[in-house]
Structures are given as structure tokens and as C-alpha cells.
Amino acid sequence: MAEVPAKQCTSMAERKRQLVRDELSEAAVQLFAEQGFEETTVDQIAAAVGVSSRTFFRYFKVKEDVLVEFLGHFGEQLVAELAARPAGEPPLTAMRQALTPLIGLHLEHPEKTLRLTRLLLSTPTVRARYLDHQARWRDELAAVLATRTGAGPDDFRPVLTASIALAAFAAAQARWADLDGAPSFVAMLDEAFNAARAAVQNP
């Protein structure tokens, strides 16, 4: 019998782990949406997938992590996208364009994203962690903007631009959730950034 290469075994194991993680995440979101975040237990989430609560804790430290896990790579992607934007692009425009590849989740899975967004914004413990993420993104994005524009350490413009862009994103997200996902998130985001530009240009 031919041996399966170690690399292939590792890849198969990684795919299996990701499948279990995805199933736990999907089950958790569904239960959160149906019966509320506080009312949903880890045991219920694990049972919905047919695994033990111990298995759940192999993938998530606490149930709040289910709602914020998709934020984990969001900041890294956003920073990378911003760094790759054309050098001569205005900072706020570059920030808006950097978001374009990252809003695919809203377009591909609008209902799931809408549920996630509502839970994210309405659950105090999760919202607090979300705000922590945003603070880190602001600092990382400001550093990229400073490099792009040649701004010095005492220049407030990079951090202000990053703050404005993230505020526009948050405002669009909240409004989109309030309006039950209509119009599209992209349209809402464009409206928010247009309003931000108008406010900056015409204080």
C-alpha cells in the first residue's frame, strides 16, 4: 500500500479542521440569530454540529470568538490592500478602494453577514471587542498612510484619515443593518464615504 505523503496528510487534516470550524461558526450564528446570544450555550452549538463542547473549545476560547473571528484577518487584508493602492491616489479614496475586495462577504452571503452585523452591534461584549479591533486597524492604517504621504510623526492627518474611513465604514454597516440589508452594502458604503468627503471639504 502506497504511503500518503506527510504534506498531503497535513493538508487533509487542515481541511478537516477548517470544515469543523466552519460548521461550528455557522451553527453558532444560526442559534444566535434564532434565540439570542446570551441565551445560546456552547453545549447547544456543539450539539448542533454533533461534537462535544470540548471540541468547540479547541477552535474558540469563548463563544464571542465566533462572531469576531472573521475580523481576525480583516485588518491584515485592509492594510495590505491600502499599501498596494496607487501612490498618487488621495488618502480617503485609497481607503475606500482598499475596502473593495473585503466587502465580498456582504455580496456573497448577505443574509449571514446581516445576522452577524446585527449581533456584532447589539451584543455589548462582542461590540467591545469589535471596537478594540477597530482601534488597532486605525493605528496600522495610519502608519501605512503616513508612509504613502511622507507624513512626519507629529502629523495628525494619517490617523484622522484612517479614523474617518473607519467611521464611514461603521456608519454604513449600522445603517445597512437598520434597513434590513437594503440597499446594498456597497451603495451604503459609497454614500458614507461621499458624506465623509463632503464633511472634510466643507466643514
C-alpha positions in Angstrom: 0.0 0.0 0.0 1.4 3.4 -1.0 2.1 5.8 1.8 0.3 9.1 1.8 2.9 11.9 1.8 3.2 13.8 5.1 2.4 17.1 3.3 -0.8 15.7 1.9 -1.8 14.3 5.3 -1.2 17.7 6.9 -3.3 19.4 4.2 -6.2 16.9 4.7 -6.0 17.4 8.4 -6.1 21.2 8.0 -9.1 21.0 5.6 -10.9 18.8 8.2 -10.2 21.3 11.0 -11.4 24.2 8.8 -14.6 22.2 8.0 -15.3 21.6 11.7 -14.6 25.3 12.5 -16.9 26.5 9.7 -19.7 24.2 10.8 -19.4 25.4 14.4 -19.4 29.0 13.2 -22.4 28.5 11.0 -24.3 26.7 13.7 -23.5 29.3 16.3 -24.6 32.2 14.1 -27.8 30.4 13.3 -28.6 29.8 17.0 -27.6 33.3 18.0 -30.0 34.7 15.4 -32.8 32.4 16.5 -32.6 32.6 20.3 -30.2 35.4 21.1 -26.5 35.5 22.0 -26.8 35.3 25.8 -29.4 32.5 25.6 -27.2 30.3 23.4 -24.8 27.9 25.2 -21.6 26.3 24.0 -23.2 22.9 24.6 -26.1 23.8 22.2 -23.6 25.0 19.5 -21.6 21.8 19.8 -24.6 19.6 19.8 -25.9 21.2 16.6 -22.7 20.0 14.8 -22.6 16.7 16.6 -19.4 17.3 18.5 -18.6 17.8 22.2 -18.2 21.1 23.9 -14.5 20.2 24.4 -14.2 20.2 20.6 -15.7 23.6 20.5 -13.0 25.0 22.8 -10.3 23.6 20.6 -11.4 26.2 18.0 -12.8 29.0 20.0 -11.8 30.2 23.5 -15.2 31.7 24.2 -18.4 31.9 22.2 -17.8 35.6 21.5 -14.9 34.5 19.3 -17.4 33.0 16.8 -18.7 36.5 16.0 -15.4 38.2 15.8 -13.3 35.5 14.1 -14.0 37.0 10.6 -12.4 40.2 11.9 -9.1 38.4 12.5 -7.8 38.7 9.0 -9.8 41.7 8.0 -7.4 44.2 9.4 -4.4 42.5 7.8 -6.1 42.4 4.4 -7.2 46.0 4.7 -3.6 47.2 5.5 -2.2 45.1 2.6 -4.8 46.5 0.2 -4.1 50.1 1.2 -0.4 49.6 0.8 -1.0 48.3 -2.7 -3.1 51.3 -3.9 -1.5 53.7 -6.5 0.9 56.2 -4.9 -0.9 59.3 -6.2 -4.4 58.3 -5.0 -5.9 60.7 -2.5 -5.8 59.1 1.0 -9.5 58.8 1.6 -10.1 57.5 -1.9 -7.3 54.9 -1.3 -9.0 53.9 1.9 -12.4 53.4 0.2 -10.8 51.4 -2.6 -8.9 49.3 -0.2 -12.2 48.1 1.2 -13.5 46.9 -2.2 -12.0 43.3 -2.1 -13.1 42.9 1.5 -16.8 43.5 1.1 -17.2 40.3 -0.9 -18.7 38.6 2.1 -21.6 41.1 2.1 -22.2 40.4 -1.6 -21.8 36.6 -1.5 -23.6 35.9 1.8 -25.8 38.9 2.5 -28.2 37.2 5.0 -25.4 35.6 7.1 -23.5 38.9 7.1 -26.6 40.8 8.1 -27.2 38.5 11.1 -23.5 38.8 12.0 -23.6 42.5 11.8 -26.7 42.8 14.0 -25.3 40.6 16.6 -21.9 42.3 16.4 -23.5 45.7 17.0 -26.1 44.7 19.6 -24.1 42.4 21.9 -22.1 44.5 24.4 -19.2 42.1 25.0 -18.8 41.4 21.3 -19.1 45.1 20.4 -16.4 46.0 22.8 -14.0 43.6 21.2 -15.0 44.9 17.8 -14.1 48.4 18.9 -10.7 47.1 20.1 -10.1 45.7 16.6 -11.0 49.0 15.0 -8.5 50.8 17.2 -5.8 48.5 16.1 -6.8 48.9 12.5 -6.7 52.7 12.8 -3.2 52.7 14.0 -2.0 50.2 11.4 -3.7 52.1 8.6 -2.4 55.4 9.8 1.1 54.0 9.6 0.6 53.0 6.0 -0.9 56.4 5.1 2.0 58.1 6.7 4.4 56.1 4.6 2.4 56.8 1.5 2.3 60.5 2.0 5.6 61.0 3.7 3.9 62.5 6.8 6.0 63.0 9.9 5.3 61.6 13.4 3.6 64.8 14.5 1.3 65.0 11.5 -2.3 64.2 12.6 -3.6 63.7 9.0 -2.9 60.0 8.6 -4.6 59.0 11.9 -7.5 61.3 11.2 -8.0 59.9 7.7 -7.9 56.4 9.0 -10.4 57.3 11.7 -12.7 59.0 9.2 -12.6 56.0 6.9 -13.3 53.5 9.7 -16.1 55.7 11.0 -17.7 55.8 7.5 -17.4 52.0 7.3 -19.1 51.6 10.8 -21.8 54.1 9.9 -22.6 52.3 6.6 -22.6 49.0 8.5 -25.0 50.2 11.1 -27.3 51.8 8.6 -27.3 48.8 6.4 -28.3 46.6 9.3 -31.1 49.0 10.3 -32.5 48.9 6.8 -32.5 45.1 6.7 -29.8 44.9 4.1 -31.4 47.2 1.5 -30.0 49.0 -0.4 -26.8 47.0 -1.0 -23.9 47.4 1.4 -21.7 48.8 -1.4 -24.2 51.6 -2.1 -24.4 52.4 1.6 -20.6 52.4 1.9 -20.2 54.7 -1.1 -22.9 57.1 0.4 -21.0 57.1 3.7 -17.6 57.9 2.1 -19.2 60.6 -0.1 -20.6 62.2 3.1 -17.2 62.0 4.7 -15.5 63.7 1.8 -18.1 66.4 1.8 -17.7 67.0 5.5 -13.9 67.2 5.2 -14.0 69.6 2.2 -16.9 71.7 3.5 -16.6 71.9 7.3 
